[in-house]
Amino acid sequence: MFRIMSTLLLLLLLSPSSQAATTLKIATLAPDGTNWMKQMRAAAKQIKQQTEGRVKIRFYPGGVMGNDNSVLRKIRIGQLHGGALTGGGLSIIYKDAHLYTLPFQFRNLEEVDAVRQIMDPQILKGIKKQGYISFGLSEGGFAYLLSNSPVTSTNNMKELRIWIPEGDQVNASMFQSLGISPVPLPLTDVLTGLQTGLIDTIASAPIGAIALQWHTRVSYLTQVPLAYLYATLVLKEKTFNKLEKGDQSILKQILETTFDKIDQQNRKDNEQALLALKKQGIEFVSPSASQQQAWETHANSTIRKLSDEKVFSKQMLNRMQSLIQQQRQVAVTK
């Protein structure tokens, strides 16, 4: 009888259902209470239920683990398993992840959709080659200049203290070539920078500006898309591969579905956020068509130089710009 009980106990200990749970530690800059965090927490609950508790996710929201650089360093040393990263942050892993966020490339969302339909799979493949799993890209929306004085020309900009994300080589080069000295800060220090006057101009998508309370410290929005923002959740591939095959499938399916929902919802939320900014008294200003064209020309000149320096792939850049031009031709013929 003792042998039978011992054998049953051994089988129970060896069965898959009795394996210790894996808790995935994921960092994000998104504050708790935002749509992004609500969707991700709901996904985590589903994953826990469908894996019968074998896979859990613990989030560290609001930038408590630092900026994208800090998060990636903590992933490398094993303190974290993954993180929700911006396109700029992803470029540390895979340089061409930066392409969508290059300044003055897209004029409207139709151009974004035409590019993403073709290039999203290539971006995800590039990330995977670097040892990370991504579950899809979610739109952050267009970043607009938000300032305390109207910005409709380069001369306006020269008088401003413009924030750029820490480590943003592209925008640093572009602004410096215009004779502007931007102020690099981690995202977590932007609100304090606005409050103290260290900076007086930022670039942000409407939903981000509201979620992070930046909109309370600015008075004007320049109605020209400065850059297209996006984010994704990456998980170290080695960590993902340690999960049971069935649990990998559950995690992948739920997170891909969630990111698709976030991608679509953020577009709607940005539309509502723009209306909210207007209602709160922020004045919308527009540069002339010639000034906008001058900004695009200057940005492309800077981007070509950085491409020559292999900051990102010239082939992928040409592909993206070709798709944008094709979409513009289609729009003209309609």
C-alpha positions in Angstrom: 0.0 0.0 0.0 2.8 2.4 0.9 4.5 1.7 -2.5 1.2 2.4 -4.4 0.8 5.7 -2.5 4.4 6.7 -3.2 4.0 5.9 -6.9 0.8 8.0 -7.1 2.6 10.9 -5.3 5.5 10.7 -7.7 3.3 10.7 -10.7 1.4 13.7 -9.3 4.6 15.6 -8.8 5.7 14.9 -12.3 2.5 15.7 -14.0 2.4 19.0 -16.1 -0.5 20.5 -14.0 1.7 20.4 -10.9 4.6 22.3 -12.4 5.5 25.5 -10.7 3.8 28.6 -12.2 5.8 31.0 -14.3 5.4 34.6 -13.5 6.4 36.9 -16.4 7.6 40.3 -15.2 6.7 42.9 -17.7 7.5 46.7 -17.5 5.7 49.5 -19.2 5.7 53.3 -19.3 1.9 53.2 -19.6 0.3 54.5 -16.3 -2.2 52.3 -14.5 -5.8 53.1 -15.4 -5.1 53.8 -19.1 -6.8 51.7 -21.8 -3.5 50.0 -22.5 -3.2 48.7 -18.9 -6.8 47.8 -18.7 -6.6 45.6 -21.8 -3.3 44.1 -20.7 -4.6 43.2 -17.3 -7.6 41.6 -18.8 -5.3 39.6 -21.1 -3.2 38.5 -18.2 -6.3 37.3 -16.4 -7.4 35.2 -19.4 -3.9 33.7 -19.7 -3.9 32.7 -16.1 -7.3 31.1 -16.4 -6.6 29.3 -19.7 -3.2 28.0 -18.5 -4.8 26.9 -15.2 -2.4 29.2 -13.3 0.8 27.9 -15.0 1.5 31.3 -16.6 0.9 34.6 -14.7 1.9 38.1 -15.7 3.1 40.8 -13.2 3.1 44.3 -14.6 5.3 47.2 -13.5 3.4 50.2 -15.0 4.1 54.0 -15.0 7.8 53.8 -15.8 8.8 52.4 -12.3 11.4 50.3 -14.0 12.8 53.2 -15.9 12.9 54.1 -19.6 13.2 51.7 -22.6 17.0 51.5 -22.2 16.7 50.6 -18.5 14.0 48.0 -19.2 16.1 46.3 -21.9 19.1 46.2 -19.6 16.9 44.6 -16.9 15.7 42.1 -19.4 19.2 41.2 -20.4 20.3 40.6 -16.8 17.1 38.6 -16.0 15.4 41.1 -13.6 12.6 41.4 -16.1 11.2 39.0 -18.8 9.8 41.6 -21.1 8.6 45.1 -21.6 6.2 47.3 -23.6 8.5 49.4 -25.7 8.1 52.3 -28.1 9.4 52.2 -31.7 12.4 54.3 -30.6 13.2 51.9 -27.8 12.8 48.9 -30.0 15.5 50.3 -32.3 18.0 49.3 -29.6 17.1 45.7 -30.4 16.4 46.1 -34.1 17.5 49.3 -35.8 14.8 49.4 -38.4 12.1 49.4 -35.7 12.7 53.2 -35.7 11.5 53.7 -39.3 7.8 54.4 -38.6 8.8 57.0 -36.0 11.0 59.1 -38.3 9.9 62.8 -38.4 7.7 64.2 -41.2 7.3 60.9 -43.1 3.5 60.4 -42.9 0.9 63.0 -43.7 -2.2 61.0 -42.8 -3.3 57.6 -41.5 -4.1 56.2 -44.9 -0.4 56.4 -45.6 0.4 54.7 -42.3 -2.1 51.8 -43.1 -0.6 51.3 -46.6 2.9 51.0 -45.1 2.0 48.9 -42.0 0.1 46.3 -44.1 3.3 45.5 -45.9 6.0 46.3 -43.4 4.7 45.2 -39.9 5.6 41.5 -40.6 9.1 42.6 -41.6 9.5 44.6 -38.4 8.3 41.7 -36.3 10.6 39.3 -38.1 13.5 41.6 -37.5 12.7 41.7 -33.7 12.6 37.9 -33.6 16.0 37.6 -35.2 17.4 39.5 -32.3 16.0 37.0 -29.8 12.7 38.6 -28.8 9.1 37.6 -29.4 6.6 40.4 -30.2 2.8 39.9 -30.3 2.0 42.7 -32.7 2.3 46.5 -33.0 -0.2 48.8 -31.4 -0.8 52.3 -32.8 0.2 55.2 -30.5 -1.0 57.8 -33.1 0.6 60.9 -34.6 2.8 63.0 -32.4 2.1 66.7 -32.6 4.1 69.6 -31.2 2.4 70.9 -28.1 3.9 74.2 -26.8 3.3 77.4 -24.8 3.6 79.7 -27.8 2.4 79.0 -31.4 4.8 77.1 -33.6 4.2 77.7 -37.3 7.8 78.2 -38.5 11.4 77.2 -37.9 12.0 80.6 -36.5 9.4 80.0 -33.8 11.1 76.8 -32.9 14.5 78.5 -32.3 13.1 80.3 -29.3 11.7 77.2 -27.6 13.1 74.6 -25.2 12.0 71.4 -27.0 11.9 68.1 -25.4 13.2 64.9 -27.1 13.3 61.4 -25.6 16.6 60.5 -24.1 18.8 58.8 -26.7 16.7 60.0 -29.7 19.6 60.4 -32.2 17.3 61.1 -35.2 15.4 64.1 -33.7 18.5 65.4 -32.0 20.3 65.5 -35.4 17.3 67.1 -37.1 16.8 69.9 -34.6 20.5 70.6 -34.2 20.9 71.0 -38.0 18.1 73.6 -37.8 20.1 75.5 -35.2 17.9 74.3 -32.3 19.2 72.7 -29.1 16.7 70.2 -27.9 16.5 69.0 -24.3 16.8 65.2 -23.9 14.9 63.8 -20.9 13.5 60.4 -19.9 9.7 60.3 -20.4 9.2 60.1 -16.6 10.8 63.6 -16.2 8.7 65.4 -18.8 5.9 66.7 -16.6 8.4 68.0 -14.1 10.3 69.6 -16.9 7.2 71.4 -18.1 6.3 72.5 -14.5 9.8 73.9 -13.8 10.3 75.5 -17.3 13.2 73.3 -18.2 11.2 72.5 -21.3 8.2 74.3 -22.8 7.5 72.3 -26.0 6.9 68.5 -26.4 5.9 66.1 -29.1 3.1 63.7 -28.1 0.1 61.8 -29.4 -3.1 63.3 -27.9 -3.9 60.2 -25.8 -0.4 60.3 -24.3 -0.5 64.0 -23.5 -3.7 63.5 -21.6 -2.8 60.3 -19.9 0.5 61.8 -18.6 -1.1 65.2 -17.8 1.3 67.0 -20.1 -1.7 68.8 -21.7 -2.2 70.8 -18.5 1.1 72.7 -19.1 0.8 73.7 -22.8 -1.4 76.1 -24.7 -0.9 75.3 -28.5 -1.0 72.3 -30.8 0.7 72.5 -34.2 -1.6 70.6 -36.7 1.1 68.8 -38.6 1.9 65.1 -37.8 5.5 65.2 -36.5 5.9 61.5 -36.3 4.0 58.2 -36.1 4.2 56.5 -32.7 3.7 52.8 -31.9 4.6 50.3 -29.2 4.7 46.6 -28.7 5.3 44.1 -26.0 8.5 42.1 -26.3 9.3 38.9 -24.4 12.7 37.3 -24.4 12.5 34.3 -26.7 14.4 32.0 -24.3 11.8 32.8 -21.7 8.9 32.1 -24.1 10.5 28.8 -25.2 10.6 27.5 -21.6 6.8 27.6 -21.4 4.9 24.4 -22.3 3.9 24.3 -26.0 0.2 24.6 -25.2 0.8 27.6 -22.9 2.9 29.3 -25.6 0.0 29.0 -28.0 -2.5 30.4 -25.4 -0.1 33.3 -24.5 0.5 34.1 -28.2 -3.2 33.9 -29.2 -4.5 36.1 -26.4 -1.7 38.7 -26.6 -2.0 39.0 -30.4 -5.8 39.5 -30.1 -5.3 42.0 -27.4 -2.8 44.0 -29.4 -5.1 44.1 -32.4 -7.8 45.5 -30.1 -5.5 48.1 -28.6 -4.3 49.1 -32.1 -7.8 49.8 -33.3 -9.0 51.4 -30.0 -6.1 53.8 -29.8 -7.0 55.3 -33.2 -10.5 56.1 -31.9 -9.2 57.3 -28.6 -6.8 59.8 -30.3 -9.7 61.2 -32.3 -11.6 61.8 -29.1 -8.5 63.1 -27.3 -8.0 65.8 -30.0 -11.5 67.0 -29.4 -10.9 67.0 -25.7 -7.8 69.1 -26.1 -9.8 71.7 -28.1 -12.5 71.8 -25.5 -9.9 72.4 -22.8 -8.8 75.5 -24.5 -5.7 74.4 -26.3 -5.4 76.5 -29.6 -4.7 74.6 -32.8 -2.4 76.4 -35.2 -1.3 75.4 -38.8 1.9 76.3 -40.6 1.8 77.2 -44.3 2.0 74.5 -46.9 5.4 75.8 -47.9 6.7 75.6 -44.3 5.4 72.1 -44.0 7.2 71.1 -47.2 10.4 72.8 -45.9 10.2 70.7 -42.7 9.7 67.5 -44.7 12.6 68.3 -47.0 14.9 69.1 -44.1 13.9 65.9 -42.3 14.5 63.8 -45.3 18.0 65.3 -45.7 18.8 64.4 -42.1 17.3 60.9 -42.5 19.4 60.2 -45.6 22.6 61.2 -43.7 21.7 58.9 -40.8 20.9 56.1 -43.3 24.4 56.6 -44.9 25.7 56.2 -41.3 23.8 52.9 -41.1 21.6 54.1 -38.2 18.9 52.2 -40.0 18.7 50.2 -43.2 18.7 52.2 -46.4 16.8 49.4 -48.1 14.0 49.4 -45.6 13.8 53.2 -45.6 13.5 53.2 -49.4 10.8 50.6 -49.1 8.8 52.6 -46.6 9.1 55.9 -48.6 8.2 54.1 -51.8 5.0 52.8 -50.3 4.1 56.3 -49.0 4.6 57.7 -52.5 2.5 55.0 -54.0 -0.3 55.8 -51.5 -0.1 59.5 -52.4 -0.5 58.8 -56.0 -3.5 56.6 -55.3 -5.0 59.5 -53.2 -4.5 62.0 -56.1 -6.3 59.8 -58.6 -9.4 59.3 -56.4 
